[in-house]
Amino acid sequence: MQDCKLIVTVRDDKVNFEGQDISVEELAQIAGFLQVFVGMEGLKRGLDMDDVKNNMLDIHLSAMETLDEQLRGGTPDTDGS
């Protein structure tokens, strides 16, 4: 992965992403790192591995459903909210 920047801002319950010098592949790698981080936090807070996997799968499926709905509606939300 090359040097790049991803800025995540949350304001008024809206999430915004801004990237500099970042490719789709690097974004995917960062997403994977974030998934590991979230999973480890769940384990540290007492969830067992099956619960972590189920929760992460639920998050993934919800995100893909949101993407599908946006694409079917013809208005993909490109700002990450």
TIRO-2110 file (N, C-alpha, C; in Angstrom, 1 decimal):
// TIRO-2110
0.8, -1.2, 0.0, N, 1, A
0.0, 0.0, 0.0, CA, 1, A
0.9, 1.2, 0.0, C, 1, A
0.6, 2.2, -0.9, N, 2, A
1.3, 3.4, -1.0, CA, 2, A
0.8, 4.4, 0.0, C, 2, A
1.6, 5.5, 0.3, N, 3, A
1.1, 6.6, 1.2, CA, 3, A
-0.2, 7.1, 0.6, C, 3, A
-1.2, 7.3, 1.5, N, 4, A
-2.5, 7.8, 1.1, CA, 4, A
-3.2, 8.3, 2.3, C, 4, A
-4.3, 9.0, 2.1, N, 5, A
-5.0, 9.6, 3.3, CA, 5, A
-6.5, 9.3, 3.1, C, 5, A
-7.1, 8.9, 4.2, N, 6, A
-8.6, 8.8, 4.2, CA, 6, A
-9.1, 9.5, 5.5, C, 6, A
-9.9, 10.5, 5.3, N, 7, A
-10.4, 11.3, 6.4, CA, 7, A
-11.9, 11.0, 6.6, C, 7, A
-12.2, 10.6, 7.8, N, 8, A
-13.6, 10.2, 8.1, CA, 8, A
-14.1, 11.3, 9.1, C, 8, A
-15.2, 11.9, 8.7, N, 9, A
-15.8, 13.0, 9.5, CA, 9, A
-17.3, 12.6, 9.8, C, 9, A
-17.7, 12.7, 11.1, N, 10, A
-19.1, 12.4, 11.4, CA, 10, A
-19.6, 13.7, 12.0, C, 10, A
-20.7, 14.2, 11.4, N, 11, A
-21.3, 15.5, 11.9, CA, 11, A
-22.8, 15.3, 11.7, C, 11, A
-23.5, 15.6, 12.8, N, 12, A
-25.0, 15.5, 12.8, CA, 12, A
-25.5, 14.2, 12.2, C, 12, A
-24.9, 13.1, 12.7, N, 13, A
-25.3, 11.7, 12.3, CA, 13, A
-25.0, 11.4, 10.8, C, 13, A
-24.2, 12.2, 10.2, N, 14, A
-23.9, 12.0, 8.8, CA, 14, A
-22.4, 11.7, 8.7, C, 14, A
-22.0, 10.6, 8.0, N, 15, A
-20.6, 10.3, 7.8, CA, 15, A
-20.2, 10.7, 6.5, C, 15, A
-19.0, 11.3, 6.4, N, 16, A
-18.4, 11.8, 5.2, CA, 16, A
-17.0, 11.3, 5.1, C, 16, A
-16.6, 10.8, 3.9, N, 17, A
-15.3, 10.3, 3.6, CA, 17, A
-14.6, 11.2, 2.6, C, 17, A
-13.4, 11.4, 2.8, N, 18, A
-12.6, 12.2, 1.9, CA, 18, A
-11.2, 11.5, 1.7, C, 18, A
-10.9, 11.2, 0.5, N, 19, A
-9.6, 10.5, 0.2, CA, 19, A
-8.6, 11.4, -0.6, C, 19, A
-7.3, 11.1, -0.3, N, 20, A
-6.3, 11.8, -1.1, CA, 20, A
-5.3, 10.7, -1.5, C, 20, A
-5.0, 10.7, -2.8, N, 21, A
-4.0, 9.7, -3.3, CA, 21, A
-4.3, 8.3, -2.9, C, 21, A
-5.6, 7.9, -3.1, N, 22, A
-6.0, 6.6, -2.6, CA, 22, A
-6.8, 5.9, -3.8, C, 22, A
-6.4, 4.6, -4.0, N, 23, A
-7.1, 3.8, -5.0, CA, 23, A
-8.2, 3.0, -4.4, C, 23, A
-9.0, 2.4, -5.3, N, 24, A
-10.1, 1.5, -4.8, CA, 24, A
-9.5, 0.3, -4.1, C, 24, A
-8.3, -0.2, -4.5, N, 25, A
-7.7, -1.3, -3.9, CA, 25, A
-7.2, -0.9, -2.5, C, 25, A
-6.7, 0.3, -2.3, N, 26, A
-6.3, 0.7, -1.0, CA, 26, A
-7.5, 1.0, -0.1, C, 26, A
-8.6, 1.5, -0.6, N, 27, A
-9.8, 1.6, 0.2, CA, 27, A
-10.3, 0.3, 0.6, C, 27, A
-10.2, -0.7, -0.2, N, 28, A
-10.6, -2.1, 0.2, CA, 28, A
-9.7, -2.6, 1.3, C, 28, A
-8.4, -2.4, 1.2, N, 29, A
-7.5, -2.8, 2.2, CA, 29, A
-7.8, -2.1, 3.6, C, 29, A
-8.1, -0.9, 3.5, N, 30, A
-8.4, -0.1, 4.7, CA, 30, A
-9.7, -0.6, 5.3, C, 30, A
-10.7, -0.9, 4.5, N, 31, A
-12.0, -1.5, 4.9, CA, 31, A
-11.7, -2.8, 5.7, C, 31, A
-10.8, -3.6, 5.1, N, 32, A
-10.5, -4.9, 5.8, CA, 32, A
-9.8, -4.7, 7.1, C, 32, A
-8.9, -3.7, 7.2, N, 33, A
-8.3, -3.4, 8.5, CA, 33, A
-9.3, -2.9, 9.5, C, 33, A
-10.3, -2.1, 9.1, N, 34, A
-11.3, -1.6, 10.0, CA, 34, A
-12.2, -2.8, 10.5, C, 34, A
-12.5, -3.8, 9.6, N, 35, A
-13.2, -4.9, 10.0, CA, 35, A
-12.5, -5.7, 11.1, C, 35, A
-11.2, -5.9, 10.9, N, 36, A
-10.4, -6.6, 12.0, CA, 36, A
-10.5, -5.8, 13.3, C, 36, A
-10.3, -4.5, 13.2, N, 37, A
-10.3, -3.6, 14.4, CA, 37, A
-11.7, -3.8, 15.1, C, 37, A
-12.8, -3.7, 14.3, N, 38, A
-14.1, -3.8, 15.0, CA, 38, A
-14.3, -5.1, 15.6, C, 38, A
-13.9, -6.2, 14.9, N, 39, A
-14.0, -7.5, 15.4, CA, 39, A
-13.2, -7.7, 16.7, C, 39, A
-12.0, -7.2, 16.7, N, 40, A
-11.1, -7.3, 17.9, CA, 40, A
-11.8, -6.5, 19.1, C, 40, A
-12.4, -5.4, 18.8, N, 41, A
-13.0, -4.6, 19.9, CA, 41, A
-14.2, -5.4, 20.4, C, 41, A
-15.0, -6.1, 19.5, N, 42, A
-16.1, -6.9, 20.0, CA, 42, A
-15.6, -8.0, 20.9, C, 42, A
-14.5, -8.7, 20.5, N, 43, A
-13.9, -9.7, 21.3, CA, 43, A
-13.5, -9.2, 22.7, C, 43, A
-12.8, -8.0, 22.7, N, 44, A
-12.3, -7.4, 23.9, CA, 44, A
-13.5, -7.1, 24.9, C, 44, A
-14.7, -6.8, 24.3, N, 45, A
-15.8, -6.4, 25.1, CA, 45, A
-16.7, -7.6, 25.4, C, 45, A
-16.2, -8.8, 25.2, N, 46, A
-16.9, -10.0, 25.7, CA, 46, A
-17.7, -10.8, 24.7, C, 46, A
-17.8, -10.4, 23.5, N, 47, A
-18.5, -11.2, 22.5, CA, 47, A
-17.6, -12.4, 22.1, C, 47, A
-18.3, -13.5, 21.8, N, 48, A
-17.5, -14.6, 21.3, CA, 48, A
-17.3, -14.5, 19.8, C, 48, A
-16.5, -15.3, 19.3, N, 49, A
-16.1, -15.2, 17.9, CA, 49, A
-17.3, -15.4, 17.0, C, 49, A
-18.2, -16.3, 17.3, N, 50, A
-19.4, -16.5, 16.5, CA, 50, A
-20.3, -15.3, 16.5, C, 50, A
-20.4, -14.6, 17.6, N, 51, A
-21.2, -13.3, 17.7, CA, 51, A
-20.5, -12.3, 16.8, C, 51, A
-19.2, -12.2, 16.9, N, 52, A
-18.5, -11.2, 16.1, CA, 52, A
-18.7, -11.5, 14.6, C, 52, A
-18.6, -12.7, 14.2, N, 53, A
-18.8, -13.0, 12.8, CA, 53, A
-20.2, -12.7, 12.3, C, 53, A
-21.2, -13.1, 13.2, N, 54, A
-22.6, -12.8, 12.8, CA, 54, A
-22.8, -11.3, 12.7, C, 54, A
-22.3, -10.5, 13.7, N, 55, A
-22.5, -9.1, 13.6, CA, 55, A
-21.8, -8.5, 12.4, C, 55, A
-20.6, -8.9, 12.1, N, 56, A
-19.9, -8.4, 11.0, CA, 56, A
-20.6, -8.7, 9.7, C, 56, A
-21.2, -9.9, 9.6, N, 57, A
-21.9, -10.4, 8.4, CA, 57, A
-23.2, -9.5, 8.3, C, 57, A
-23.9, -9.2, 9.4, N, 58, A
-25.1, -8.4, 9.3, CA, 58, A
-24.7, -7.0, 8.8, C, 58, A
-23.6, -6.4, 9.3, N, 59, A
-23.2, -5.1, 8.8, CA, 59, A
-22.9, -5.2, 7.3, C, 59, A
-22.2, -6.2, 6.8, N, 60, A
-21.9, -6.3, 5.4, CA, 60, A
-23.1, -6.4, 4.6, C, 60, A
-24.0, -7.3, 5.0, N, 61, A
-25.3, -7.5, 4.2, CA, 61, A
-26.1, -6.2, 4.2, C, 61, A
-26.2, -5.5, 5.3, N, 62, A
-26.9, -4.2, 5.3, CA, 62, A
-26.3, -3.2, 4.4, C, 62, A
-24.9, -3.1, 4.4, N, 63, A
-24.3, -2.2, 3.5, CA, 63, A
-24.5, -2.5, 2.0, C, 63, A
-24.5, -3.8, 1.7, N, 64, A
-24.7, -4.2, 0.3, CA, 64, A
-26.2, -4.0, -0.1, C, 64, A
-27.1, -4.1, 0.8, N, 65, A
-28.5, -3.8, 0.5, CA, 65, A
-28.7, -2.3, 0.3, C, 65, A
-28.0, -1.5, 1.1, N, 66, A
-28.1, -0.1, 0.9, CA, 66, A
-27.5, 0.3, -0.5, C, 66, A
-26.4, -0.3, -0.9, N, 67, A
-25.8, 0.0, -2.2, CA, 67, A
-26.7, -0.4, -3.3, C, 67, A
-27.3, -1.6, -3.2, N, 68, A
-28.3, -2.1, -4.2, CA, 68, A
-29.5, -1.1, -4.3, C, 68, A
-30.0, -0.7, -3.2, N, 69, A
-31.1, 0.3, -3.2, CA, 69, A
-30.8, 1.6, -3.9, C, 69, A
-29.6, 2.1, -3.6, N, 70, A
-29.1, 3.3, -4.2, CA, 70, A
-28.9, 3.2, -5.7, C, 70, A
-28.4, 2.0, -6.1, N, 71, A
-28.2, 1.8, -7.5, CA, 71, A
-29.5, 1.6, -8.3, C, 71, A
-30.5, 0.9, -7.6, N, 72, A
-31.8, 0.8, -8.2, CA, 72, A
-32.5, 2.1, -8.3, C, 72, A
-32.3, 3.0, -7.4, N, 73, A
-32.9, 4.3, -7.4, CA, 73, A
-32.2, 5.3, -8.3, C, 73, A
-31.1, 4.9, -8.8, N, 74, A
-30.4, 5.7, -9.8, CA, 74, A
-29.6, 6.9, -9.2, C, 74, A
-29.5, 6.9, -7.8, N, 75, A
-28.8, 8.0, -7.2, CA, 75, A
-27.9, 7.4, -6.1, C, 75, A
-26.7, 6.9, -6.5, N, 76, A
-25.8, 6.4, -5.5, CA, 76, A
-25.3, 7.6, -4.6, C, 76, A
-25.2, 7.3, -3.3, N, 77, A
-24.8, 8.3, -2.4, CA, 77, A
-23.3, 8.2, -2.3, C, 77, A
-22.6, 9.1, -3.0, N, 78, A
-21.2, 9.1, -3.1, CA, 78, A
-20.4, 9.7, -1.9, C, 78, A
-21.1, 10.3, -1.0, N, 79, A
-20.4, 10.9, 0.1, CA, 79, A
-20.3, 10.0, 1.3, C, 79, A
-20.8, 8.8, 1.2, N, 80, A
-20.5, 7.8, 2.3, CA, 80, A
-21.6, 7.7, 3.4, C, 80, A
-22.7, 8.4, 3.3, N, 81, A
-23.7, 8.4, 4.3, CA, 81, A
-24.7, 7.4, 4.1, C, 81, A
END
